[in-house]
């Protein structure tokens, strides 16, 4: 039996509407956790970086050898990279003049766990802001809790969330913490998210997480 072309088109449209066919960066929402861990359960950073590189290319972010060499990825030591993870590139970090910049990447639904930034030696508490370049990001900080937040959290992540004042950021939107030491966390929307961070100088040693199991 020969199926008319119009019928094929209508079937494809129906499948897309039903969510049976993925397209664009949404396909990164269904990645298998096992892809990012070896047989002993150790996080495979190179596999994670490869996923981010594919994601960036799909999103239209420029990727060349220099970008690939600068990239890093983390699962926060939690063993749940597809739920809690982040990739990024640190563009600049100037301790003397107290400024830094980076780009960060979140696959669909990935969360950066709740945290805050403390003083470390001569380095003061961090102040930061984020500008969304691609996708959508849900940012949470201190203040009046939003009654029904947009983020979809696993039980493991929900157990370590204490702040729920929500800001929904789309491409071109910017937001930041209101004061030093403010707790905050974020999650990417269904297309994932790419954002730039502008901040005072900081170090990884100065980050504190609500979940004591996090390693970063």
C-alpha positions, 0 to 999 in steps of 0.5 A: 500500500502506498501512503499519500505524502499528505498523510505522512506529513499529518502523521509526523505532525501528530507524533511531534504534538504527542511528544513521541518525536524529539527534536533540537536540544530536547533530545538531551533530556533522555540521556542514559545515566550509565553513559557518564559512569564507568563500571566502578561508578566513577564519573567520566568527565570526558563523556560529559564534555562530549555531551555538552559539545553536542548540546552546544552545537545543536544550540548554535553555540560556537565550538572550536578546539580552543572551546573544547580544551577550556571546557570542564564538567561536574556531577557535583560528586552525587553520581546523578549527572543527568539530574545534577550537573553542569559544564562550563568555560572560565573565561577570566579570573582576576584576583587582583582587580576582583572580577571573573567571567564564565559561560555555563551549560545545563542539559534539560532539567539539570540542576546546580544544587543550592549553595552560597559563597563565603570569604576565603582568605583575602578573597571576599564573598562573591557577588554574581549575575547571570545572563541567559544566552539560550533556552530557559533557566529557573533561578531560586534565591532567598525571599518570599517562596513562590507557591508553585515553582517551575522546577521539577526536582528529584526527591534527592534534590528537593531534600536539600532546597531551602530557598524558593523565591523564583525567577524565570529567565529566558534568552536576554534576561539577567538576574543575580543574587541580591547580597553576599552569602545569599543561598541560590540554585538553578535548573534548566528548562526543557531545552536546556540552558546556556548562560554567562556569569559575571561576578567578583573573583572567587574560588571553588574552595569558597563554595558551600552547599546545603547538601553536605555530600556535594563535592565541587 
